[in-house]
């Protein structure tokens, strides 16, 4: 048995990873020549949540919305 996933966006990649961890082969297809393109675009736009920097500096990336974003970050942990 194997699984075919159509769409190499965030949901398709997550589904593929979960299925592979269960030991089931996966074929992943996407219309674009490479998968995960939305992750790359998000990273360029300041939405990369993997920044290794102090929380205060990270919050400053949301110019004009720092006060709104600060509680989200604090609750996230």
N, C-alpha and C positions, 0 to 999 in steps of 0.2 A: 504494500500500500504506500502511496505517496500523495502529497497534497500540492495542488497548484494554487498559487496566490497571484492575482492580477492586480498590480498596483504596488509600486515601490516607494510609496510615501510612508510617513511615520506609522500609520496603522498596519500597513502591509509588512513593514519591517518588523514590527513588534509581534505580529502574528507568526511570521516566519521563525523568529527567535524562539518563541514559546513552543511551537510545534517541533522544531529541531531539538529542543531540550527534552522533549518527550520521546526522542529517538525515531521520529518519523521524517523521512526524506521530504524536502520541499523544493519545488521549482518556482522561482519568483520571476514574474514578467512585468515589464513596464513599457509604456509607449516611448519614454525618453531613453536616451542612450546610457544614462547612469541613474542609479536609485538614490534616494535620500536627498534630493535637491532642495526640498523645503527646509531641511535641517541646515544646509549650507547657507541658504538665504537668511534664515532666522539668526544665525550666528553673526552675519555681517551687519544686521540691523540692530544689534544690541540686545537681542533676545537669547543670547547664549547663556544659559543658566549654569555653565560649568566654570565661569570666571573664578579664579582663585585669588580673591582680594577681600579686604575687610567689607563687612556688610554696609557700612556707611558709604564707602566708595561705590559699591555696586548700586545702591539706591540713587546715587547722583546721576546714573546713566539715564534715568527717567526724568529728564529736565521738565520742570514745571509740575511734576506729579510726585515728587519725593515724599511729601507728607501722606499721600494716598498709598504709595507702594510700601512704605516702611512697615506698617502693621502686617502686610501680607508676608514680607520677608521674615518678620519676627515670629509669626505663627507657623511658618514653614519649618523653621528650625535650622 
